[in-house]
Amino acid sequence: MLIIMILTYVVAIGQFSHMVAGSVEAAFAVFSGHATPLDYLLRFALPTLIGNTLGGVSLVAILNHAPLRSDAEV
């Protein structure tokens, strides 16, 4: 639970976009005429998807490697 709270805090402080949470806001901008679908794809979806993928893979790699690290030193 503490890890989730810390990661949520870091995402909020850094004002990083999350693909699922940010899609609502971005879709509203498209439907209300403040952005085009191309803006949604190029300025939100693509960079956010890349960032979320890299961040998620890195986080999982670190969390999965940590328990194995102590076994490798024996």
CORKA-V276364 format. One record per backbone hydrogen bond with DSSP energy under -1.0 kcal/mol. NH is the residue of the N-H (numbers start at 1). CO is the residue of the C=O. Records with the same first field share a line. If there is no record, write none. Layout:
BEGIN
NH: CO  CO
END
This chain:
BEGIN
5: 1
6: 2
7: 3
8: 4
9: 5
10: 6
11: 7
12: 8
13: 9
14: 10
16: 11
22: 18
26: 22
27: 23
28: 24
29: 25
30: 26
31: 27
32: 28
33: 30
34: 29
35: 29
40: 36
41: 37
42: 38
43: 39
44: 40
45: 40
46: 41
48: 44
49: 45
50: 46
51: 47
52: 48
53: 49
54: 50
55: 51
56: 52
57: 53
58: 54
59: 55
60: 56
61: 57
62: 58
63: 59
64: 60
65: 61
66: 62
69: 65
72: 68
END
